[in-house]
Amino acid sequence: MIAAAISLILGIKTEGIKEGWYDGASIAFAVIIVISVTAFSDYRQSLQFQNLNEEKRNIRLEVTRGGRRIEVSIFDLVVGDIVPLKIGDQVPADGILIAGHSLAVDESCMTGESKIAHKDQKAPFLMSGCKVADGYGTMLVTAVGINTEWGLLMASISEDNGEETPLQVRLNGVATFIGIVGLSVAVLVLGVLLARYFTGHSENADGSPQFIKGQTSVKAAINGVVKIITIAVTIVVVAVPEGLPLAVTLTLAYSMRKMMADKALVRRLSACETMGSATTICSDKTGTLTLNEMTVVVAYIGGKKIDPLDNVDQMHYTTSSLLIEGIAQNTTGNVFVPEDGGAVEVTGSPTEKAILSWGVKLGMKFDVARSESSILHVFPFNSEKKRGGVAVDAGDSKVHVHWKGAAEIVLASCSSWLDANGLVQTIDNEESTLKKVIEDMAAKSLRCIAFAYGSYGLEIVPNEEERDTWKLPENNLVLLAIVGIKDPCRPCVKDAVQLCTSAGVKVRMVTGDNLQTAKAIALECGILDSEASATEPNLIDGRAFRELSEKGREAIAEKILVMGRSSPNDKLLLVQALRRKGHVVAVTGDGTNDAPALHEADIGLAMGIQGTEVAKESSDIIILDDDFASVVKVVRWGRSVYANIQKFIQFQLTVNVAALVINVVAAISSGNVPLNAVQLLWVNLIMDTLGALALATEPPTDHLMARPPVGRRESLITNVMWRNLIVQALYQVVVLLVLNFGGRSILHLKNETRAHADKVKNTFIFNSFVLCQIFNEFNSRKPGELNIFEGITGNRLFMGIIAITVVLQVIIIEFLGKFTSTVKLDWKLWLASIGIGFISWPLAVLGKLIPVPEIPITEYLQTLCCRRRHEEKAEETSNDHA
């Protein structure tokens, strides 16, 4: 801009206002266009990131309004809403606890203290943003939004989303290095041109020296120096690849927007890139590999299977009444019966909904069943113990303790069972039969849940002050029922698993279900190939893995495909072992206890539907539909981000190298440059901004999933890219330098005046150079493939940018000659320029046939040197022996 201002002043002084303003104004205008386009592009991306951040905060939660539980957005929460809370939830607003059991809240985000606060009638106040650590309860909303304690705190803090991803940091390093090279070249060119100018070696269009000592006026000398400085500054402008960070922003914003459409909400930008390097995915079973649409399909009660499932007549009254009491009281779900006689609405987790729906079929009246006995204490379902319990006052000085959970774990706590007549029998004779029932259900990929209870006197219940620490009796229980819940595999999950395997990404299933259920689902999904592969260590129990030493876990971690009966801590140990073995690990999780594993993994993927707020906060990406196929789409997009950046780097470096070499060689040899400041700024615009926009928004292709994951520390510029770059840059440099030095005779301009001939020649060089870049954009789309036009029609933005660039180039040459120091070209020269650009296509295809080493060139050269040294040493040894 300084060079433009000086050029404008001197131009007007020397040539008058009518002709002298062109050079300075055109440089200024070109700079303004480049800045405006870049700024507008950056602004649009920042708006997209803001919209995605809004989406991150949009938590869906259940509220009770008019006696009915409905799902609303956290933004639609109002004072007076009744909100149920359970483990892992975030308190959505300020409120007062109405009812709750063993409710404990982590208030560290507000108080800064890591101590868990227990909530009851004496301490009922709940603050927005805190996490439920234990128990469950119901709160009345008293303040929302900016009026909450959290809202007041957040209003004084501005959120900084200016995080730089690892790829951006690496690209900034590349850009800085290229910038330093460009600056060094510019300084060299400046020195050479100034030396030529002041020694009288620079000539005017008529062949006379531009500077003659003692004769050239100060004004003319300053004007000459300014033009030289402008050339040097423009070389720096072209050399500094400010488009690289822009390309990353563009491709990340584009990918994030498209991933949102593919049901993946990105919480941390770096996860987009890291996902492209993932070598293994540790996935949950329920809801991710399966549909999470659970229904009770088998029930074993009183020593026999109940068929049909809702036939209460096949059960003894004692059994059915105890079972209904246990189902109604030991739950975090809810049953709503509309007054107008409409369909019954069941809410809660999928497992709770399946059990409550079965209870309704058995004739359970939810509200009546809950009112007949009162809850004394609750042990919330725990993924470590895999069961949950409740103590209820059943009247007549009796306390019933109901347990519900994983069948074999509840069965192990039972010493007796209720037979078909409702009589208590010892379990010894029946235990093997019951275990066989569980195994048969698991083999059919059913989730096995058992119900048990214990009957006690009121004397076992501690007083209210001590009740929070009361440990419910969990041994010598009476078994009531075992049910099998069907959760079918997602229809497309087998294809998704196969796609991952072919892409070099190993899928491992980590589930809390028993080994038989896990094995059946794994075979159905394609994680296990056959029954023969379903042996240790491919199939392992969580406890067995946990009990191994650290080295033992590392030794078998890579072989594990299915882990059953695993706790969240087992998942964490597996992630740590795999990472120590050099894997880039992605982990899916939905529970509060999954948070450490999600945090430890390279990419944490929380479930959007079933995931708790704690799990989502620990994750990098939220899978909005809980579908494993969406996880695979995230892998595709992660690879696409990396591939798009590489395409742009190849394109940009080709232009950089060609422009620098042409101008430097021409400047040093003749004192004039074929590409002036305005022309180079236009090249900079199409190369940096429009080029980034065209190449950074390429959609992912199936080819990306046919190659192995990108190494975590793999070079950004691969050998294939170097080959393509060298072939294209060499072609452009040779052709344009030949035109620069022999253009007048090649273009038959010998009979023209030198000034006009040079203008035509330089315009032709500029036009050919720009068209080479346009054709090279097509080459850069597919760096390693021969068919560069595959899928071209699917990217309308790319085609639009190419069309805009061509139209603008025609306008610049044909109508804006005064501003760009160009002249109109006849149709023959236009065809010749197009021909020069077009040759780059077959040349790119031929270049791709040149074999390149797989490993980076530096490593390849090192290997060659080592091999040569080894051969010399061997030769010396054999000579010594001789």
Number of C-alpha atoms within 10 A of each C-alpha: 15 11 18 22 16 16 26 22 16 21 21 17 13 13 11 12 13 9 12 18 21 20 22 23 18 21 28 19 16 22 19 13 15 18 14 12 14 18 14 11 17 16 12 13 19 17 12 16 20 13 12 19 15 10 14 16 11 14 14 16 18 20 24 16 12 9 11 15 21 13 11 14 13 18 13 10 20 15 13 14 17 24 23 23 25 21 24 24 24 23 22 26 29 24 25 21 23 16 16 21 22 21 24 21 25 20 21 15 14 14 10 8 11 10 11 15 17 19 21 19 11 8 11 15 16 24 21 22 21 22 27 28 23 24 24 23 22 20 24 22 22 18 21 21 19 13 13 19 17 20 18 12 12 13 10 8 9 7 8 6 12 7 10 13 19 14 18 18 12 15 20 16 12 16 20 15 14 19 19 14 14 24 19 13 20 24 16 14 24 23 16 17 26 18 14 20 21 17 14 15 18 21 16 13 14 9 10 12 16 19 21 15 9 7 7 12 12 10 12 15 16 14 19 20 17 18 19 25 20 23 26 24 19 23 28 22 20 26 26 22 26 18 24 22 21 22 29 22 23 27 29 28 22 20 24 25 18 16 21 18 11 18 20 26 25 26 21 15 20 20 23 29 24 25 28 26 26 25 24 23 25 25 22 22 26 25 23 25 28 22 20 21 17 23 22 23 17 19 23 19 23 22 15 14 16 18 13 11 17 15 12 16 10 17 18 17 14 14 22 22 14 17 20 22 23 27 25 25 23 25 21 19 19 18 20 16 16 12 6 6 7 8 9 11 15 20 20 16 16 20 21 20 23 20 22 26 19 20 22 18 14 17 13 20 16 20 14 11 17 18 11 12 17 15 18 17 24 27 22 21 21 16 19 14 12 18 20 19 25 23 27 23 20 17 12 8 10 15 23 23 26 30 29 24 22 22 25 18 16 26 27 13 17 22 17 22 26 22 19 17 12 16 13 15 15 14 18 10 10 13 17 11 12 18 15 11 18 26 19 16 23 24 17 15 27 29 27 26 24 23 26 29 27 18 16 16 12 15 10 12 18 13 10 11 8 9 16 17 11 17 11 18 18 16 14 14 23 25 27 28 24 28 25 25 23 24 24 19 22 19 13 13 23 20 13 20 22 16 17 24 19 13 20 16 24 19 23 24 24 30 25 23 23 26 24 23 24 26 29 18 27 25 17 19 22 17 21 23 12 12 10 7 13 20 14 13 17 17 22 23 20 24 14 13 22 18 11 13 10 13 10 13 20 19 14 18 22 18 14 20 24 30 31 22 24 25 22 23 17 23 27 20 19 26 26 20 21 21 18 12 13 10 20 24 26 29 27 31 34 28 21 24 22 27 25 18 27 28 18 19 24 23 26 31 34 32 27 24 16 20 23 25 25 23 29 27 19 21 31 23 27 28 28 19 17 28 23 25 24 20 27 20 17 30 26 24 27 28 25 26 29 23 24 25 26 21 23 26 26 27 30 26 20 25 27 22 21 21 23 19 19 20 25 21 16 19 21 17 14 15 21 19 20 23 24 21 26 24 24 23 22 22 20 27 23 22 27 26 22 23 25 28 23 27 28 30 22 24 18 18 14 10 10 18 22 14 12 17 21 20 14 14 7 11 12 17 15 17 18 19 22 15 18 25 26 17 18 25 21 15 17 26 20 14 15 23 18 13 19 20 14 12 21 18 13 12 15 10 16 12 9 12 11 16 13 13 20 19 17 23 27 23 24 27 22 23 25 25 24 25 22 25 24 22 18 23 23 22 27 26 26 16 23 15 16 16 12 18 12 12 11 13 10 11 14 12 15 23 15 12 18 19 13 13 19 15 11 12 18 15 12 21 21 14 14 16 15 14 20 23 21 24 20 18 17 9 9 9 18 16 13 15 20 18 14 21 21 17 13 24 18 12 15 23 18 13 19 19 11 10 10 14 11 11 14 16 14 10 12 13 12 12 13 12 12 12 12 12 12 12 12 12 12 12 12 12 11 10 9 8 7 6
